[in-house]
Amino acid sequence: MRRRAHPSTRVLPDGSVVQNRLLCALPTADFERIAAHVRLRSTAIGETLHEQGRRVLDVYFPNSGVFSVTNRMRDGTLIEVATVGREGMLGVGLFLGDRSGAGRTFQQVPDGPVATLRAARFVKEARGCRAFHDLIARYTQATLLQTMQSVACNALHDVTQRCCRWLLQTHDRVDTDDFPLKHEFLAVMLGVRRPTVTVVLDALQRTGVIASGYGRIQVLKRRTLEARSCECYDAIRQNFVRLGL
């Protein structure tokens, strides 16, 4: 996920523009066939697209913005297990044969519509189209590696480093230095309490790395943010690059 590396665009039959990297990477003939079944829809912050344990009816290919896949514990606590932007898709478990949602999936940072595809069509294309199958397989591997890195990160790195990593990953997925971000959502992403998020963001703001207020974050010093992040940001990014995503 390279900063400011704008993806190629493709046009759906209705004239809508798609920027999702998986869809845009398909050979023309395969894209045109699949595009006939793709629709764009708007989503709202916090809107649930997949619910843990419920049947997946549609898969989603973000054009931009940030979506989170979370796991709910018995006491109701949510913790993020995967972050998805236009480099990927929501509902990848379907590719592995699991038709139930692996966790609650919702929009964290809005930035345009999301492309949707019915689950049955996705399965048919993944089985019958070699190019689509191989692309989703590489993305599935990248997602697994991202999750592995995130587990290590959560165990070994402090909350400031993890917060910087998450802000960088979000910055990569939107087309602006300024984006909406609620403290309570970031607390879920980092597995900490909201007051802890406030302390971390205030410290970053005092040193001029970011500006924070009114539910928004503005990245002011990208290189400083990278320096304060842990190794996991670059490790995850390099895995996506290595897998051609």
C-alpha positions as MATLAB code, in Angstrom:
seq = 'MRRRAHPSTRVLPDGSVVQNRLLCALPTADFERIAAHVRLRSTAIGETLHEQGRRVLDVYFPNSGVFSVTNRMRDGTLIEVATVGREGMLGVGLFLGDRSGAGRTFQQVPDGPVATLRAARFVKEARGCRAFHDLIARYTQATLLQTMQSVACNALHDVTQRCCRWLLQTHDRVDTDDFPLKHEFLAVMLGVRRPTVTVVLDALQRTGVIASGYGRIQVLKRRTLEARSCECYDAIRQNFVRLGL';
ca = [
       0.000    0.000    0.000;
       2.122    2.868   -1.244;
       1.384    6.416   -0.194;
      -0.364    8.445   -2.890;
      -0.029    5.650   -5.446;
      -3.399    6.243   -7.060;
      -4.894    3.054   -8.451;
      -5.937    2.668  -12.036;
      -9.591    3.252  -12.677;
     -12.151    1.147  -14.489;
     -15.638    2.097  -15.593;
     -18.754    0.049  -14.856;
     -21.492   -0.379  -17.490;
     -23.538    2.395  -15.835;
     -20.625    4.826  -16.120;
     -19.578    4.643  -12.450;
     -15.846    4.685  -11.781;
     -14.153    1.905   -9.804;
     -10.785    2.387   -8.096;
     -10.533   -0.850   -6.150;
      -7.131   -2.361   -6.913;
      -8.329   -5.945   -7.118;
     -11.008   -5.155   -9.672;
      -8.712   -2.818  -11.594;
      -6.010   -5.504  -11.821;
      -8.241   -7.926  -13.744;
      -7.690   -8.542  -17.465;
     -10.137   -6.477  -19.514;
     -12.367   -9.366  -20.587;
     -12.666  -10.685  -17.019;
     -13.342   -7.228  -15.603;
     -16.074   -6.518  -18.135;
     -17.813   -9.816  -17.383;
     -17.679   -9.310  -13.598;
     -18.476   -5.591  -13.862;
     -21.886   -6.428  -15.291;
     -22.777   -7.724  -11.802;
     -21.060   -5.006   -9.728;
     -22.978   -2.124   -8.186;
     -21.787    0.902   -6.222;
     -23.449    1.801   -2.940;
     -22.902    4.399   -0.253;
     -22.063    3.436    3.315;
     -22.241    5.344    6.594;
     -19.665    5.550    9.364;
     -20.158    2.590   11.679;
     -22.533    0.814    9.305;
     -22.284   -2.965    9.617;
     -21.713   -4.761    6.321;
     -21.061   -8.241    7.702;
     -22.121   -9.526   11.100;
     -20.219  -12.222   12.957;
     -21.831  -15.626   12.429;
     -24.425  -14.415    9.924;
     -24.562  -15.551    6.319;
     -22.628  -13.364    3.886;
     -24.914  -12.257    1.055;
     -22.615   -9.734   -0.624;
     -18.894   -9.070   -0.819;
     -17.514   -5.551   -1.008;
     -14.619   -3.951   -2.882;
     -13.870   -0.512   -1.352;
     -12.992    2.322   -3.704;
     -11.391    4.250   -0.857;
     -11.821    4.809    2.855;
     -11.170    2.340    5.650;
     -13.208   -0.658    6.797;
     -12.522   -2.720    9.902;
     -13.111   -6.389   10.587;
     -13.538   -6.895   14.316;
     -13.982   -9.776   16.715;
     -16.537   -9.530   19.526;
     -15.643  -11.077   22.879;
     -18.209  -12.533   25.294;
     -18.374   -9.329   27.317;
     -19.194   -7.359   24.158;
     -15.731   -5.864   23.710;
     -14.677   -5.350   20.098;
     -11.103   -5.625   18.824;
      -9.922   -5.073   15.270;
      -8.429   -8.086   13.505;
      -8.079   -6.663    9.970;
      -8.151   -3.311    8.189;
      -9.288   -3.075    4.571;
      -9.179   -0.296    2.002;
      -9.187   -0.127   -1.779;
      -6.328   -2.620   -1.907;
      -8.692   -5.401   -0.881;
     -12.157   -6.782   -0.282;
     -14.592   -7.557    2.518;
     -15.829  -11.121    2.754;
     -12.653  -12.952    1.799;
     -13.687  -15.894    4.000;
     -16.163  -16.790    1.262;
     -13.190  -17.568   -0.979;
     -12.109  -20.180    1.566;
     -15.561  -21.748    1.728;
     -16.870  -20.010    4.860;
     -20.251  -18.438    4.102;
     -20.635  -16.860    7.554;
     -19.185  -13.531    8.626;
     -15.928  -14.007   10.514;
     -16.495  -10.836   12.514;
     -18.393   -7.588   12.509;
     -17.258   -5.567    9.490;
     -18.021   -1.855    9.371;
     -16.878    1.411    7.865;
     -14.349    3.287    9.955;
     -13.331    6.173    7.685;
     -15.629    7.226    4.809;
     -14.246    8.263    1.426;
     -16.595    7.383   -1.399;
     -18.845    4.478   -2.386;
     -18.050    0.781   -2.216;
     -18.445   -1.742   -5.043;
     -20.666   -4.712   -4.200;
     -20.984   -8.166   -5.722;
     -23.458  -10.862   -4.764;
     -21.868  -13.725   -2.862;
     -23.082  -16.365   -5.314;
     -21.555  -14.491   -8.268;
     -18.288  -14.027   -6.370;
     -18.038  -17.764   -5.693;
     -18.836  -18.579   -9.319;
     -16.173  -16.206  -10.629;
     -13.581  -17.355   -8.099;
     -14.110  -20.948   -9.210;
     -14.392  -20.356  -12.939;
     -12.016  -17.481  -13.667;
      -8.323  -18.272  -13.224;
      -7.199  -14.637  -13.148;
      -9.796  -13.701  -10.524;
      -9.046  -16.811   -8.466;
      -5.302  -16.149   -8.424;
      -5.790  -12.481   -7.551;
      -8.085  -13.238   -4.614;
      -5.732  -16.017   -3.479;
      -2.826  -13.553   -3.304;
      -4.978  -11.079   -1.432;
      -6.039  -13.799    1.020;
      -2.374  -14.543    1.699;
      -1.642  -10.833    2.192;
      -4.545  -10.604    4.646;
      -3.198  -13.573    6.607;
       0.257  -11.979    6.766;
      -1.264   -8.668    7.852;
      -3.141  -10.401   10.663;
       0.008  -12.250   11.786;
       1.982   -9.007   11.848;
      -0.801   -7.226   13.729;
      -0.877   -9.950   16.407;
       2.862   -9.530   16.948;
       2.481   -5.746   16.920;
      -0.264   -5.757   19.553;
       1.840   -7.979   21.792;
       5.198   -6.243   21.473;
       4.725   -2.574   20.594;
       3.410    0.283   22.689;
       0.159    2.070   21.979;
       1.833    5.141   20.449;
       3.692    3.039   17.895;
       0.525    1.118   17.054;
      -1.484    4.313   16.767;
       1.081    5.777   14.351;
       0.930    2.580   12.280;
      -2.849    2.751   12.090;
      -2.822    6.436   11.117;
      -0.284    5.717    8.375;
      -2.371    2.857    6.994;
      -5.420    5.105    6.962;
      -3.458    7.928    5.306;
      -2.470    5.471    2.564;
      -6.084    4.562    1.869;
      -7.599    8.017    1.444;
      -6.863   10.854   -0.953;
      -6.482   13.587    1.649;
      -4.346   14.501    4.650;
      -7.517   15.254    6.617;
     -10.047   12.543    7.436;
     -12.811   11.823    9.984;
     -11.891    9.502   12.840;
     -13.794    8.965   16.071;
     -11.775    8.308   19.210;
     -14.048    5.438   20.210;
     -13.414    3.714   16.879;
      -9.666    4.134   17.188;
      -9.875    2.663   20.687;
     -11.436   -0.475   19.178;
      -8.697   -0.621   16.560;
      -5.947   -0.385   19.165;
      -7.605   -2.485   21.859;
      -7.404    0.265   24.486;
      -9.803    2.557   26.343;
     -10.906    5.838   24.794;
      -9.029    8.019   27.343;
      -5.795    6.315   26.276;
      -6.452    7.272   22.661;
      -7.011   10.877   23.712;
      -3.680   10.953   25.582;
      -1.774    9.502   22.593;
      -3.359   11.833   20.042;
      -2.822   14.863   22.285;
       0.880   13.993   22.551;
       1.204   13.672   18.771;
      -0.613   16.965   18.330;
       1.619   18.830   20.807;
       4.685   17.837   18.785;
       3.078   18.956   15.529;
       2.801   15.518   13.922;
      -0.981   15.679   13.565;
      -3.855   18.025   14.201;
      -6.858   16.522   15.969;
     -10.277   17.895   16.755;
     -14.022   17.624   16.132;
     -13.735   13.937   15.195;
     -11.105   14.548   12.517;
      -7.385   13.881   12.109;
      -5.006   15.820    9.886;
      -1.571   14.381    9.117;
       0.954   17.239    9.212;
       4.318   15.464    9.299;
       4.157   12.183    7.435;
       7.855   11.312    7.844;
       7.775   11.938   11.583;
       4.717    9.705   11.849;
       6.637    6.971   10.008;
       9.611    7.402   12.346;
       7.397    7.015   15.412;
       5.625    3.950   14.066;
       6.929    0.442   14.589;
       8.430   -1.845   11.954;
       5.016   -3.408   11.327;
       3.759   -0.644    9.043;
       6.528   -1.233    6.515;
       6.412   -5.028    6.934;
       2.710   -5.114    6.031;
       3.193   -2.716    3.123;
       6.085   -4.760    1.730;
       4.021   -7.959    1.822;
       1.355   -6.339   -0.336;
       4.007   -5.074   -2.756;
       5.717   -8.493   -2.898;
       2.405  -10.178   -3.711;
       1.703   -7.664   -6.481;
      -1.241   -5.992   -4.715;
];
